[in-house]
Each structure stands twice: as C-alpha cells, then as structure tokens.
Amino acid sequence: MLMQQPFTPDHLIRYIYKETSAAETLAIDAALQRDDKLWATYETLRQGYRQLPKAKFSPSPKAIKNILAYSERTEVEREV
C-alpha cells in the first residue's frame, strides 16, 4: 500500500513558485488530483499569489556603468 505524503501549505507555496523538485512536483500533481481539500487550499494560495504585485528590479544606469568599469579593470589586470 502506498503511503500518501501529507502536503502542507508550505509545500504548495513552493509548488506555486516552481521551487519543488521534479519528484515533489509529480507527487503534488497527483495529490491535487485526488484530494479536494488540498486542491481548495492550493486554489486559495494561487489566488493570493496572483494578487501579489510583481516586483521588477533593474539596476540604475550608474550601477551598470560601475559594473562595466570594474569588469574592464579586472580584465586588464588579468592580461598583465
């Protein structure tokens, strides 16, 4: 008899963020198909996830300039 792993909201959050291993993903997929309560919890968490603002980060032009300057300096140092 197969033992079913009890999945917690933490597992489902990792699943939503695609932070689960391949084996965990398959196990959660299967559990979601057979467990209505787990599916309801997943749907609630997924709706919350969709409502979160999507943060986008981009470096300032000054930061990019500093990184490129550092890269050029270290490349020259390696060639010497």
C-alpha positions, 0 to 999 in steps of 0.5 A: 500500500502506498503511503500518501505524503501529507502536503502542507501549505508550505509545500504548495507555496513552493509548488506555486513558485516552481521551487519543488523538485521534479519528484515533489512536483509529480507527487503534488500533481497527483495529490491535487488530483485526488484530494479536494481539500488540498486542491481548495487550499492550493486554489486559495494560495494561487489566488493570493499569489496572483494578487501579489504585485510583481516586483521588477528590479533593474539596476540604475544606469550608474550601477551598470556603468560601475559594473562595466568599469570594474569588469574592464579593470579586472580584465586588464589586470588579468592580461598583465 
